[in-house]
Amino acid sequence: MHLCSFETNDCLRIRITDSTHQRWEVPNEVVPCQTTSHNYQVSTDNHHFLSNVNSDLVFSLHNTAPFGFSVNRFSTGDILFDTSPVTGRPDTFLIFKDQYIQVSSSLPPNRSNIYGLGEHTKSSFKLKHKQTLTLWNADIGSSNLDLNLYGSHPFYMDVRTPMGTAHGVLLLNSNGMDIVYTGDMITYKVIGGILDFYFFRGPSAKMVMDQNTQLIGRPAALPYWSFVVDQYAKAGIPLEVIWTEIYYMDGFKDFTLDPVNFPSNMMKSFVNTLHQNNQKYVLILDPEYDAHNLYGLLESKATNQAIVKATGKMPFLLARSTFIGSGKYTAHWTGDNAATWEDLAYSIPSILNFGLFARSLLSLFKRPLSEGHYLYLWDSVATAAKKALGLRYQLLPYLYMLMYEAHMKGTHIAQPLFFSFPEDISTYEIDSQFLLGKGVMISPVLKQGAVSVDSYFPAGNWFDLFNHSKSVSLNQGQHIILDSPSDHINLHVQEGNIIAMQGEAPTTQAARKTPFKLLVVLSINENSTGEVFLDDGEEVEMGRGGRWTSIQYNGRISGSTVTAESNVINRALSQKWIVENVTFLGLKNVTKLKSHELIMITGAKWIKNSGVRTSLKASGQFAVVEMIGMSILMGNEFKLKLNLIM
């Protein structure tokens, strides 16, 4: 039986089922993908074509032996998926048996770029030709290349050259499967269930993710503290949370403590001390044929709901075992590895892949510092840790805003470069760099002993987040060699963005009390934009209920005049946060600051603030202007104006 439906104007669903026997399907209670959309039963006898005047997707059923179907774009005629059998190639034939299903689609090898189909540790983000990808949840260390790991996600994104149009394909099936990708063909070999395909039209990569997460669920919001003991305090290293592995249990039994190594009275005292210091404590817990891949999702869902019911706060869950829709309930980490430089490099494709699967991701000592055990033992490591983790605390407002966008719109926190630069084909192969949102590009060192890194910069103006006087300005994409001493991370902000930051502190609670500063990166081609989202960091319904504040910022340059202003979208939470400083980057050929003006609203009146100090530093082709001492309450609107001498 063949059933087709438009779940939305952007999503086409195709189901191939057994017309005489009930087959296993992923229950709607587990992954709520089913809608009230009308299903059309199609066959070569009564119907072979389905379209929607409001959709760019068209379904066609082909009268072949065995039958085939295709999905194409109405606007361009581009064939996105085509299962028509190839004469003399049995591997392209549709097979539908009780414990074996096979279906293949041809692909344009010179135009198709495939990403996704996990979970596997891979050396590249873009899938290589001639490989078999097994999807079957397994307890295997993530340092093993190309083996099936804890998660099963039969979803891929196809980005087509030369224009960068993208579409997504999801097979909703929880049975084990092999997916064979040759470059010109993709073949699913599944050991049960049905074929339940969802096609997302895009046409941009970000739109594909929006459409996908509308269906399977938006990424779970995480508490504010999750974005980042005595020895750490002595070394001045920020410490937000202590994690305890499985060895705390008595005989590896959930909800128990080892009476010898983790006696309950000492554990209570230890955890109470952490809580008194505004630090957190996280424990690990451990959770057939058709539902094997669903166990991790089911435990995550139950645990999420139990924590919300017990505490009334936003839960923090971090799971290894995942399936389609897990991101609605839990974040994910890529698992234990051997802590080698190769593992560090492999972590970037893993992070980018799980962005495709709609997961929030928290993912050698001096380079990777997010889960460091003994950072305080070496002075050089402690210095690097303080600098790197300190920057992370400064970026918390920006990271939390990205979490808000992910939770509300399904966007990625960590993004591949082609998400923002789809027409730059060079970005399709890049998996050693990534973007935080659309504004900040990270170019990490991934090789032992390296003191420089080969970084690809798309066209435009980019500014060093540590040293604002350093910039890269390009008319077209280019590789640039960047200095990378052991205590430095290369982060660059793209023109057209406004980034909100706060001060360094040992914990998130302390950091949230520091003044805000705005980094306004101007562009002559477009307005600069940014946003801040603020709540108590633990609201269950992030941005939907409770008390929260949202502020949008806009900046522009016109001739010799620069303006910046805020627009308060919602103001239901006030913690006496203030904007203290605003820094402007991207000012080209400026020699002097002629005058400045700050107007802010107090009560219902706009008043001028005359106590603001300014400074201008010119280095190379760009100048940096800083405004200091503004003391603008977050949630109060303001307008800034600079008059420059060019």
C-alpha positions as CSV (number, residue, x, y, z in Angstrom):
1,M,0.0,0.0,0.0
2,H,1.3,3.5,-0.9
3,L,0.1,6.5,1.0
4,C,1.2,10.1,0.3
5,S,0.3,13.3,2.2
6,F,1.5,16.8,2.5
7,E,2.1,17.2,6.3
8,T,2.8,20.9,5.6
9,N,3.5,22.9,2.5
10,D,7.2,22.1,3.1
11,C,6.9,18.4,4.1
12,L,5.8,15.5,1.9
13,R,5.3,12.1,3.5
14,I,5.4,8.8,1.6
15,R,4.5,5.5,3.4
16,I,4.9,2.1,1.9
17,T,3.2,-0.5,4.1
18,D,1.9,-4.1,4.0
19,S,-1.7,-4.1,2.8
20,T,-2.5,-7.4,4.4
21,H,-0.5,-7.6,7.6
22,Q,0.1,-5.2,10.5
23,R,3.8,-4.2,10.6
24,W,5.8,-2.5,13.3
25,E,5.8,1.3,13.2
26,V,7.4,3.8,15.5
27,P,4.6,4.6,17.9
28,N,3.2,8.2,17.6
29,E,3.5,8.4,21.4
30,V,7.2,8.0,21.1
31,V,7.9,10.2,18.1
32,P,4.8,12.3,17.5
33,C,5.1,12.8,13.8
34,Q,1.6,11.9,12.7
35,T,-0.7,14.7,11.7
36,T,-4.3,15.0,10.6
37,S,-3.2,15.5,7.0
38,H,-5.3,13.6,4.4
39,N,-3.5,10.5,3.1
40,Y,-3.9,9.7,-0.6
41,Q,-3.7,6.0,-1.6
42,V,-1.8,5.9,-4.9
43,S,-1.1,3.1,-7.4
44,T,-0.3,2.8,-11.0
45,D,-4.0,2.0,-11.6
46,N,-5.8,4.9,-9.9
47,H,-3.3,7.7,-9.1
48,H,0.3,8.2,-9.9
49,F,0.9,11.9,-9.3
50,L,0.5,14.2,-6.2
51,S,1.2,17.9,-5.9
52,N,0.1,20.9,-3.9
53,V,-0.3,24.4,-5.3
54,N,1.3,25.8,-2.2
55,S,4.3,23.4,-2.2
56,D,7.4,23.0,-4.4
57,L,7.4,19.2,-3.9
58,V,5.9,16.9,-6.5
59,F,5.4,13.1,-6.0
60,S,5.3,10.7,-9.0
61,L,4.7,7.0,-9.0
62,H,6.3,5.1,-11.9
63,N,4.8,2.1,-13.6
64,T,8.0,0.0,-13.6
65,A,8.7,-3.6,-12.5
66,P,9.2,-3.3,-9.6
67,F,7.5,0.0,-9.2
68,G,9.4,3.2,-8.3
69,F,8.6,6.7,-7.2
70,S,10.3,10.1,-7.4
71,V,10.1,13.4,-5.6
72,N,11.2,16.5,-7.5
73,R,11.1,20.3,-7.2
74,F,8.3,21.9,-9.2
75,S,10.2,25.2,-9.6
76,T,13.4,23.7,-11.1
77,G,12.5,20.2,-12.0
78,D,15.4,18.9,-9.9
79,I,14.9,15.3,-8.9
80,L,15.5,15.0,-5.2
81,F,14.7,11.2,-4.7
82,D,14.2,8.6,-7.4
83,T,13.7,4.9,-6.7
84,S,13.2,3.8,-10.3
85,P,14.9,0.4,-10.7
86,V,18.0,0.2,-12.9
87,T,17.9,-2.7,-15.4
88,G,20.5,-5.3,-14.5
89,R,21.1,-3.9,-11.0
90,P,19.1,-5.9,-8.4
91,D,20.5,-3.7,-5.7
92,T,18.3,-0.9,-7.0
93,F,15.1,-3.0,-6.8
94,L,12.5,-2.4,-4.1
95,I,12.2,-5.4,-1.8
96,F,9.5,-5.5,0.9
97,K,9.6,-8.6,3.2
98,D,8.8,-9.2,6.8
99,Q,12.4,-8.8,8.1
100,Y,14.1,-7.2,5.1
101,I,13.3,-4.1,3.2
102,Q,15.4,-2.5,0.5
103,V,14.9,0.7,-1.4
104,S,17.4,2.8,-3.4
105,S,17.5,6.3,-4.9
106,S,19.8,7.6,-7.6
107,L,21.7,10.8,-6.9
108,P,23.6,13.3,-9.1
109,P,27.2,12.6,-8.0
110,N,28.6,15.8,-9.2
111,R,26.0,18.0,-7.6
112,S,24.9,16.1,-4.5
113,N,26.6,16.7,-1.1
114,I,25.3,14.4,1.6
115,Y,25.5,15.1,5.4
116,G,24.0,13.2,8.3
117,L,23.0,9.5,8.8
118,G,24.5,8.8,12.2
119,E,25.7,8.1,14.8
120,H,29.3,7.4,13.7
121,T,32.6,9.0,14.5
122,K,33.9,10.2,11.1
123,S,36.9,12.0,9.8
124,S,34.8,14.3,7.7
125,F,31.4,16.0,8.0
126,K,30.5,15.5,4.4
127,L,29.9,11.8,3.7
128,K,32.5,10.1,1.5
129,H,31.5,7.9,-1.4
130,K,31.5,4.1,-1.2
131,Q,30.7,3.5,2.4
132,T,28.1,1.6,4.4
133,L,26.6,3.2,7.4
134,T,25.1,1.0,10.1
135,L,22.4,2.3,12.3
136,W,22.0,0.2,15.4
137,N,22.5,1.6,18.9
138,A,25.6,0.1,20.5
139,D,27.8,0.7,23.5
140,I,31.0,1.5,21.6
141,G,33.6,4.1,22.4
142,S,33.5,7.1,20.1
143,S,37.2,6.8,19.3
144,N,36.3,4.0,16.9
145,L,36.0,5.4,13.4
146,D,33.0,4.5,11.2
147,L,31.3,2.1,13.6
148,N,27.7,2.4,14.7
149,L,27.6,4.2,18.1
150,Y,24.8,5.0,20.6
151,G,22.4,6.8,18.4
152,S,20.4,6.0,15.3
153,H,19.3,8.9,13.0
154,P,18.2,8.0,9.5
155,F,18.1,11.6,8.3
156,Y,20.3,13.3,5.8
157,M,20.6,16.7,4.2
158,D,21.5,17.0,0.5
159,V,23.1,20.3,-0.5
160,R,23.1,20.7,-4.3
161,T,25.7,22.7,-6.3
162,P,26.0,25.3,-7.7
163,M,23.4,27.4,-5.9
164,G,23.4,25.6,-2.5
165,T,19.8,24.6,-2.5
166,A,19.1,22.0,0.2
167,H,16.5,19.4,1.1
168,G,16.2,16.8,3.8
169,V,15.1,13.2,3.8
170,L,14.0,11.3,7.0
171,L,13.2,7.6,7.2
172,L,11.1,7.1,10.4
173,N,12.0,3.5,11.2
174,S,13.5,2.2,14.5
175,N,14.7,-1.1,13.2
176,G,18.4,-1.7,12.5
177,M,19.6,-0.8,9.1
178,D,22.5,-0.4,6.7
179,I,22.6,2.6,4.4
180,V,24.9,2.1,1.5
181,Y,26.1,5.4,-0.1
182,T,28.1,5.2,-3.3
183,G,27.9,8.8,-4.5
184,D,25.5,8.1,-7.3
185,M,23.1,6.0,-5.2
186,I,21.8,5.7,-1.7
187,T,20.4,2.3,-0.6
188,Y,18.5,1.5,2.6
189,K,18.6,-2.1,3.9
190,V,16.2,-2.4,6.8
191,I,15.5,-5.4,9.0
192,G,11.8,-4.7,9.6
193,G,9.0,-2.2,10.0
194,I,7.7,-0.1,7.0
195,L,9.1,2.6,4.8
196,D,7.9,6.0,6.2
197,F,9.7,8.8,4.4
198,Y,9.5,12.5,5.1
199,F,10.9,15.0,2.5
200,F,11.7,18.6,3.6
201,R,11.9,21.0,0.7
202,G,14.2,23.7,2.2
203,P,15.4,25.3,0.0
204,S,18.1,26.6,2.4
205,A,19.9,24.4,4.9
206,K,18.5,26.4,7.8
207,M,15.0,26.1,6.4
208,V,15.4,22.3,6.2
209,M,16.3,22.2,9.9
210,D,13.3,24.4,10.7
211,Q,11.0,22.1,8.8
212,N,12.5,18.9,10.3
213,T,12.3,20.1,13.9
214,Q,8.7,21.3,13.4
215,L,8.0,17.6,12.8
216,I,10.2,15.8,15.3
217,G,10.5,18.4,18.0
218,R,12.6,21.4,18.7
219,P,15.9,21.0,20.7
220,A,15.4,20.9,24.4
221,A,16.3,24.1,26.2
222,L,19.1,23.7,28.8
223,P,19.6,25.6,32.0
224,Y,21.8,28.7,31.8
225,W,24.5,27.1,34.0
226,S,24.9,24.1,31.7
227,F,26.7,26.3,29.1
228,V,30.0,26.2,30.9
229,V,36.4,22.3,44.5
230,D,39.0,23.8,46.0
231,Q,41.9,23.2,43.7
232,Y,40.1,24.9,40.8
233,A,39.3,27.9,43.0
234,K,42.9,28.2,44.1
235,A,44.1,28.2,40.5
236,G,41.4,30.7,39.5
237,I,39.8,28.4,37.0
238,P,36.0,28.7,36.6
239,L,34.1,25.5,37.7
240,E,30.4,25.2,37.1
241,V,29.6,21.5,37.5
242,I,31.1,18.2,38.8
243,W,30.3,15.0,36.9
244,T,30.5,11.5,38.3
245,E,30.8,8.5,36.1
246,I,29.1,5.1,36.6
247,Y,31.6,4.0,39.2
248,Y,29.8,5.7,42.1
249,M,27.1,3.0,41.9
250,D,26.9,-0.1,44.1
251,G,27.3,-3.0,41.6
252,F,26.4,-0.7,38.7
253,K,22.8,-0.5,39.9
254,D,20.9,2.7,39.3
255,F,19.9,4.9,42.3
256,T,22.6,3.3,44.5
257,L,25.9,4.5,46.1
258,D,29.0,2.4,46.6
259,P,29.2,2.3,50.4
260,V,33.0,2.1,50.4
261,N,34.1,4.7,47.8
262,F,31.0,6.9,47.8
263,P,29.5,6.7,51.3
264,S,26.2,8.5,51.5
265,N,27.1,10.9,54.4
266,M,30.2,12.1,52.6
267,M,28.4,12.4,49.3
268,K,25.7,14.6,50.9
269,S,28.3,16.9,52.4
270,F,30.2,17.2,49.2
271,V,27.0,18.0,47.1
272,N,25.8,20.5,49.7
273,T,29.2,22.3,49.5
274,L,28.8,22.5,45.7
275,H,25.3,23.9,46.0
276,Q,26.5,26.5,48.6
277,N,29.1,27.7,46.0
278,N,26.4,27.9,43.3
279,Q,27.9,24.9,41.6
280,K,26.1,21.9,40.2
281,Y,26.4,18.1,40.4
282,V,25.5,15.6,37.7
283,L,25.3,11.8,38.0
284,I,25.2,9.2,35.2
285,L,22.4,6.6,35.0
286,D,22.1,3.6,32.6
287,P,18.7,2.6,30.9
288,E,13.7,-6.2,21.2
289,Y,14.2,-6.4,17.8
290,D,11.9,-3.6,16.6
291,A,12.3,-1.2,19.6
292,H,16.0,-1.6,20.4
293,N,17.0,1.8,19.1
294,L,14.1,3.5,21.1
295,Y,15.3,2.6,24.6
296,G,17.5,5.7,25.1
297,L,14.7,8.0,23.8
298,L,12.1,6.5,26.1
299,E,14.3,6.8,29.2
300,S,15.2,10.4,28.3
301,K,11.5,11.3,27.8
302,A,10.5,9.7,31.1
303,T,13.4,11.3,33.0
304,N,12.7,14.7,31.5
305,Q,9.0,14.6,32.5
306,A,9.9,13.3,36.0
307,I,12.4,16.1,36.7
308,V,10.0,18.8,35.6
309,K,7.2,17.4,37.8
310,A,9.5,17.1,40.8
311,T,11.3,20.4,40.6
312,G,9.2,22.7,38.4
313,K,12.5,23.8,36.7
314,M,14.1,23.3,33.3
315,P,15.8,19.9,33.5
316,F,19.4,19.2,32.5
317,L,19.7,15.8,30.7
318,L,22.7,14.6,28.8
319,A,22.3,11.3,26.9
320,R,24.5,9.1,24.8
321,S,21.7,6.8,23.4
322,T,19.5,8.8,21.0
323,F,16.9,8.4,18.3
324,I,14.8,10.7,16.1
325,G,13.1,13.2,18.4
326,S,15.5,12.7,21.4
327,G,16.6,16.3,21.2
328,K,13.1,17.4,22.4
329,Y,14.0,15.9,25.8
330,T,17.8,15.8,26.2
331,A,21.1,17.1,25.1
332,H,23.8,14.7,23.8
333,W,27.5,14.1,24.2
334,T,29.6,12.2,21.7
335,G,31.0,9.8,24.3
336,D,34.2,8.6,25.7
337,N,37.3,8.8,23.5
338,A,41.1,8.3,23.9
339,A,41.7,12.1,24.3
340,T,44.1,12.2,21.3
341,W,44.5,15.0,18.8
342,E,42.7,12.8,16.3
343,D,39.7,12.5,18.6
344,L,39.7,16.3,19.0
345,A,39.5,16.6,15.2
346,Y,36.8,14.0,14.9
347,S,34.7,15.8,17.4
348,I,33.9,18.7,15.0
349,P,32.1,16.5,12.4
350,S,30.3,14.8,15.3
351,I,29.1,18.2,16.7
352,L,27.9,19.3,13.2
353,N,26.2,16.0,12.5
354,F,24.2,16.2,15.8
355,G,23.1,19.7,14.8
356,L,21.5,18.0,11.8
357,F,19.8,15.6,14.2
358,A,18.3,18.5,16.2
359,R,20.4,17.9,19.3
360,S,21.9,20.4,21.8
361,L,25.5,19.4,22.1
362,L,28.0,19.8,24.9
363,S,30.9,18.3,23.8
364,L,45.6,16.9,25.7
365,F,44.6,19.5,28.2
366,K,45.6,22.9,26.9
367,R,43.4,22.8,23.8
368,P,40.1,21.1,24.7
369,L,39.0,22.3,28.1
370,S,35.2,21.7,28.4
371,E,35.5,18.5,30.5
372,G,38.9,18.9,32.1
373,H,39.8,16.8,35.2
374,Y,43.1,18.1,36.3
375,L,43.5,21.6,34.8
376,Y,45.0,23.0,38.0
377,L,48.0,20.7,38.1
378,W,50.1,22.6,35.5
379,D,50.6,26.4,35.5
380,S,50.6,26.7,31.7
381,V,47.4,24.6,31.5
382,A,45.7,26.6,34.3
383,T,46.6,29.8,32.5
384,A,45.2,28.6,29.2
385,A,42.1,27.2,31.0
386,K,41.4,30.5,32.7
387,K,41.6,32.3,29.4
388,A,39.5,29.8,27.4
389,L,36.9,29.2,30.0
390,G,36.8,32.9,30.9
391,L,35.9,33.7,27.3
392,R,33.2,31.1,27.4
393,Y,31.7,32.9,30.4
394,Q,31.9,36.2,28.5
395,L,29.9,34.6,25.7
396,L,27.2,33.1,27.8
397,P,24.6,35.7,26.8
398,Y,25.3,35.0,23.2
399,L,25.2,31.2,23.7
400,Y,22.0,31.4,25.7
401,M,20.4,33.4,22.9
402,L,21.4,30.7,20.4
403,M,19.8,28.1,22.7
404,Y,16.6,30.2,22.7
405,E,16.7,30.3,18.9
406,A,17.3,26.6,18.7
407,H,14.4,25.8,21.1
408,M,12.0,28.1,19.3
409,K,13.0,27.7,15.6
410,G,15.1,24.5,15.4
411,T,18.3,26.4,14.3
412,H,21.8,25.1,15.1
413,I,24.0,26.5,17.8
414,A,27.1,25.0,16.1
415,Q,26.7,25.4,12.4
416,P,28.8,24.3,9.3
417,L,30.0,27.3,7.3
418,F,27.8,26.4,4.3
419,F,24.7,27.3,6.4
420,S,25.6,30.9,6.1
421,F,27.5,30.8,2.8
422,P,25.6,28.3,0.6
423,E,26.9,29.8,-2.6
424,D,30.5,29.4,-1.6
425,I,31.2,25.8,-2.7
426,S,34.5,25.7,-0.8
427,T,32.6,25.7,2.5
428,Y,31.0,22.3,1.6
429,E,34.2,20.4,2.4
430,I,35.1,22.3,5.6
431,D,34.9,20.3,8.8
432,S,37.8,21.7,10.9
433,Q,36.0,25.0,11.5
434,F,32.4,25.9,12.5
435,L,30.2,28.8,13.3
436,L,28.5,29.6,16.6
437,G,25.2,30.9,15.3
438,K,25.8,33.0,12.3
439,G,28.1,35.5,14.0
440,V,31.2,33.8,15.4
441,M,33.6,31.5,13.5
442,I,35.9,29.2,15.4
443,S,39.1,27.9,13.9
444,P,40.7,25.5,16.4
445,V,44.1,23.9,16.5
446,L,43.7,20.2,15.8
447,K,47.3,19.0,15.5
448,Q,49.8,18.4,18.2
449,G,52.5,21.1,18.5
450,A,50.9,23.4,16.0
451,V,51.3,27.1,16.6
452,S,49.4,28.2,13.5
453,V,46.2,27.1,11.8
454,D,45.1,27.2,8.1
455,S,41.6,28.8,8.4
456,Y,39.2,29.4,5.5
457,F,37.5,32.8,5.6
458,P,34.4,33.4,3.4
459,A,34.1,36.8,1.7
460,G,33.6,39.8,4.0
461,N,35.1,41.5,7.0
462,W,36.0,39.4,10.0
463,F,37.4,40.6,13.4
464,D,39.4,38.8,16.1
465,L,37.2,38.5,19.2
466,F,40.3,38.8,21.5
467,N,42.1,41.5,19.6
468,H,39.7,43.8,17.8
469,S,42.4,45.6,15.9
470,K,43.2,42.3,14.0
471,S,40.9,41.8,11.0
472,V,40.6,39.8,7.8
473,S,39.0,41.5,4.8
474,L,38.3,39.6,1.6
475,N,36.4,40.0,-1.6
476,Q,36.2,36.3,-2.1
477,G,36.8,33.2,0.1
478,Q,40.4,32.5,0.9
479,H,42.6,30.4,3.2
480,I,44.5,32.4,5.8
481,I,47.3,31.2,8.1
482,L,46.5,32.4,11.6
483,D,49.0,32.5,14.6
484,S,47.8,30.1,17.3
485,P,50.0,30.0,20.4
486,S,49.0,27.4,22.9
487,D,46.9,29.7,25.1
488,H,45.0,31.3,22.1
489,I,41.7,30.3,20.4
490,N,40.9,31.8,17.0
491,L,37.5,33.3,17.2
492,H,36.3,35.8,14.5
493,V,33.1,37.8,14.4
494,Q,31.6,38.5,11.0
495,E,30.4,41.9,9.9
496,G,26.7,42.6,10.3
497,N,26.5,41.1,13.8
498,I,25.9,42.5,17.3
499,I,27.2,40.2,20.1
500,A,26.1,40.7,23.7
501,M,28.8,39.7,26.3
502,Q,29.3,39.8,30.1
503,G,32.3,39.6,32.4
504,E,34.4,36.6,33.5
505,A,33.5,34.9,36.8
506,P,34.0,31.5,38.6
507,T,30.3,30.5,38.1
508,T,27.4,31.4,35.8
509,Q,25.5,32.9,38.8
510,A,28.4,35.3,39.5
511,A,28.9,36.0,35.7
512,R,25.2,37.0,35.3
513,K,25.7,39.8,37.8
514,T,28.4,41.5,35.8
515,P,27.7,44.4,33.4
516,F,26.9,43.7,29.7
517,K,28.9,45.0,26.8
518,L,27.8,45.1,23.2
519,L,30.1,44.4,20.3
520,V,28.7,46.1,17.2
521,V,30.4,44.8,14.0
522,L,29.3,47.2,11.3
523,S,28.9,46.5,7.6
524,I,28.5,48.9,4.7
525,N,26.3,46.3,2.9
526,E,23.7,45.7,5.5
527,N,22.4,46.6,9.0
528,S,24.0,44.9,11.9
529,T,21.7,42.9,14.1
530,G,21.7,41.0,17.4
531,E,19.5,39.9,20.2
532,V,19.5,39.1,23.9
533,F,17.2,36.7,25.7
534,L,17.1,36.7,29.5
535,D,15.2,34.6,32.0
536,D,16.0,33.1,35.3
537,G,17.9,30.3,33.5
538,E,15.6,27.6,34.7
539,E,12.2,28.3,33.2
540,V,10.7,25.1,31.9
541,E,8.9,26.8,29.0
542,M,11.7,28.9,27.6
543,G,10.2,32.0,26.0
544,R,6.7,30.8,26.2
545,G,5.7,31.2,29.8
546,G,7.1,32.8,33.0
547,R,9.1,35.9,33.2
548,W,11.6,36.8,30.4
549,T,13.1,39.7,28.6
550,S,14.0,39.9,24.9
551,I,15.8,42.8,23.3
552,Q,16.8,43.3,19.6
553,Y,19.7,45.5,18.6
554,N,20.3,47.3,15.3
555,G,23.3,49.2,14.0
556,R,24.2,50.9,10.8
557,I,26.7,53.2,9.1
558,S,25.7,55.9,6.6
559,G,28.4,58.1,5.3
560,S,30.2,59.5,8.4
561,T,27.3,58.7,10.8
562,V,27.0,55.6,12.9
563,T,23.8,54.7,14.8
564,A,22.8,51.9,17.1
565,E,19.6,51.3,19.0
566,S,17.7,48.8,21.0
567,N,14.1,47.5,20.6
568,V,12.5,45.8,23.6
569,I,10.3,42.9,22.5
570,N,9.3,41.7,25.9
571,R,10.2,43.0,29.4
572,A,8.9,40.8,32.1
573,L,12.2,40.2,34.0
574,S,14.5,42.8,35.5
575,Q,17.6,41.9,37.5
576,K,19.2,45.4,37.5
577,W,21.3,44.2,34.5
578,I,23.0,47.1,32.8
579,V,24.8,47.8,29.5
580,E,28.1,49.4,30.5
581,N,30.1,49.5,27.2
582,V,29.5,49.5,23.5
583,T,32.4,48.7,21.1
584,F,32.1,49.5,17.3
585,L,34.1,47.5,14.8
586,G,34.2,47.8,11.0
587,L,34.8,51.6,10.8
588,K,36.9,52.0,7.7
589,N,39.2,54.9,7.1
590,V,38.1,56.8,10.2
591,T,40.6,59.2,11.6
592,K,38.7,61.0,14.4
593,L,35.5,61.0,16.4
594,K,33.8,64.3,16.0
595,S,30.9,63.9,18.4
596,H,28.7,61.3,20.1
597,E,25.2,61.2,21.5
598,L,23.3,58.8,23.8
599,I,19.6,59.0,24.3
600,M,17.9,56.5,26.6
601,I,14.4,56.1,28.0
602,T,13.7,56.6,31.7
603,G,10.1,56.0,32.7
604,A,8.3,57.3,29.7
605,K,10.8,60.0,28.7
606,W,13.8,60.0,26.4
607,I,16.7,61.7,28.1
608,K,20.3,62.5,27.1
609,N,23.2,60.9,28.9
610,S,26.2,63.2,29.0
611,G,28.5,61.0,31.2
612,V,29.7,58.7,28.5
613,R,33.4,58.5,27.7
614,T,34.6,57.5,24.2
615,S,37.9,56.4,22.7
616,L,39.1,55.7,19.2
617,K,41.9,53.5,18.2
618,A,42.9,53.2,14.5
619,S,45.0,50.3,13.3
620,G,45.3,49.4,9.7
621,Q,42.2,50.1,7.6
622,F,39.7,49.8,10.4
623,A,39.2,51.9,13.6
624,V,37.7,50.7,16.9
625,V,35.4,53.1,18.8
626,E,34.5,52.3,22.4
627,M,31.8,54.0,24.5
628,I,32.3,53.5,28.2
629,G,30.2,54.2,31.3
630,M,26.7,54.2,29.8
631,S,24.9,52.3,32.7
632,I,21.8,51.6,30.6
633,L,19.3,49.3,32.3
634,M,18.6,46.2,30.2
635,G,15.1,46.5,29.0
636,N,15.3,50.3,28.6
637,E,15.5,51.4,25.0
638,F,18.4,53.6,23.9
639,K,19.7,55.3,20.8
640,L,23.4,55.9,20.0
641,K,24.9,58.2,17.4
642,L,28.5,58.8,16.4
643,N,29.7,61.5,14.0
644,L,33.0,60.6,12.5
645,I,35.7,62.3,10.5
646,M,36.7,60.1,7.6
